[in-house]
Amino acid sequence: MNLKIFPYESMLKIDEEAISVLVVEDIEHFNDIVWSIKQLIHKVESKERINISEDDNVLDFSKEVILITDMYNMPFDNRNIQNALLKSIEGILNDDEEMKNLLCQNISAAYQVICDIISEYDFDISLSDVISIKDFIKAMNIKVLNDIMNNHFGEMLNFVDVVAEFSLCKLMILVNFKKSYSIERKRSIITRMYTVPRI
């Protein structure tokens, strides 16, 4: 995988077995690059022309890149994380027929209770004819939570575990990573991150 920032000739080669480091000494240019990556993730035209390619294919920043700019605030509320969690739960239910049937029975029972309550009113009330398992899971508002009692290093490891569990990205960009942790902690994070390319 390669990261290229135009108009520079060279590109940063990203190795899956190591952390690739890009050093930008000019602070204004550094800020422009980080901000441009953020814009690309949000599908906004960026000031800097940057692309990431793999096997001659240009990757979509919004789907393949996670940007961490604050080591003390991991984005556990990222929409891709929540969607991946719900999809994973759905997959587990679809693979376990007994568990799926039990859930369907309970959803039907709960639906009937609400119908019985509604029938007591003297005026008409509409409701959905069917509640799917997907709708039920969404209604539960299931989220990956950050343990605030943890330290910032533990939070980083937890976030890396979530990203790896759900294969959320091909590239994780950690801004100022080099200054944030000791050599020992960097090694721990590298060990944790072996399943995803990163910079």
N, C-alpha and C positions, 0 to 999 in steps of 0.2 A: 504494500500500500504506500502511496506517495502523497505528500502534502506540498502544494505549489502555491507560492504567493507571487503574483505578477507585479512588476515586470522582471523580477529576479530570474536569472537563468537556472540557478540550482534549485533542487527540490529536496525536501526532507523525506528520507526513506524510513518508513515505520515498520519495525520488526515486531512480530507478535510475541517474541520471547524476551523483549527488553523494553525499557522506557526510552522513547526518543525525545530529545531535548532541543527546543528551539529557543535561542537566546536573542532577544531584541534589545539592544542597548539604548536606543533612542526612545525616551519615555512616551513622546507623542505618537510615534509610529507604533509602539507597543500597544497603546490604548486604541489606536485605529484598528489594528489587527484583531484584538480581542472583541472590540465592538462589532466589527464586520462579521466575525464568526457568529456572534449572537444574532445579528440581523439575518444571516443566512439560515440559521436554525429556525428562525421565525418567518422564513420565506419573504424577507424584505430585501430590496436591492441594497447592496453594501458599498461602502466607500472603497474598500480594498477588493481587488479581484483575487479570490482564493478558491482553489478547488482541491478535492481529494479524489484520487483515482485508485482503482484496483483492477488489475488485468485490463488496462486501457479503458475501463468504464468509469465515468465520472459519477461519484456517489452523491446522493441527496442529503444535505446537511440535516434537514428536518427529520429524516428517518434514521440516519446512521451515526449521528454525532451527539454526544452529551458534553456540555461545557460547564465546568466547575470553576467559578470565579471566587467563591468564598469557602475556604476550608472549614469554617465553623458553622456552615449552614448547608448541609447536603439537601438537594432537591427531592426529598421523598414524595412530595406532592406532584411530581411530574406526571402529566396525563398518560404518557406512554407506560409508566410503571403501573398505574391503576388499571389501565386497559389490559396489560399483560397479566396482572393478578387475576382479574375477572375471567379472562380467557383461560387461564390455567385451571381455575376452579371449575369452569364449565367442562374442560377437557377431562378432569378427574371424574366428574359426575357421568359424563358420556361413556367413560370406560368402565364404570361400575354400575351395572344395570340395577342391582338390588338397592344401592344407595339412591340412585336416580328415582326409582319407583317409590321409595319411601318418602323422598322429598316431594314428589308430585302428589302423593296422597295427602301429605300435610298441607301443601299449598291449597289443594282442593277443599280440604276441611276448613281452613281459614277463610277461603273465599265464600264458602257456604254460610259461615257465621256472619260475615258482613252482609250477605244477601238477606239473611233472616232479619237482621237489624233494620235494613233499608225497607223491608216489606211492612214494617210497622208504621211508616209514615203515611199520611193521608194524601200526599202528592207524589208525582212521578219523579224518580231519580234514575239517572243513567250511570252505567259503569261498564268497564271493559268486559267482554264476554269471556276472555281467556287471559290468564296470567302465566306467562312463560317462565321457565326456570331462569332465563337470562334477565327478564324483568325483575324477578324476585331477588336475584343476586345484586342487581343494581340498586334496588330499593333498600338493601341492607347497608349501603354506603360503606362497603368494606375498603379499608385503606392500609397501606404499609405505613407504620408509625415509626418515628424516630424516638429512641429512648433518651429523653433529656437528662436522665441520671447518668448516662454514659459520658465519657470524655470525648473530645473532638476527634481523637485518633480512632477510638472505638466506633464513632459515628461514620467515619470514612470507611472503615472495614465493613461495617454493616451495609453501607450503600454499595460498595463494590460487590458484596455478596448478592444483593438484589439485582444489580445489573447483570452479573454473570448467570444467576439463576434463570432469568427470563431472556437472556441474549438480547439485551435492549439496544445495543449499538455495536458498530464496528470500530468506533474510535471514541475514547474518552479524553477530553482535553482538560488538563488540570493547570490552571494559571498560578504561577509562582509556587509550584509544587516543590521545587528544589530548595526554597528557603523555609518551607513550612515544617519539615520533619527532619529528625536525625537520620543518619545513615542506616541504623538498625530498623527504624520504623519504615523508612523507604523500602528496605528489603522485604519487610513483612507485607507491605502493600503490593509490591511487585509479585510476591508469591501468590497473593490473593487474586491478582488480576491476570493470571496466566491465560484465562479463557478469552480475554478481549484485547484487541490492539489498543494502544493508548499513546498519548504524547505528553 
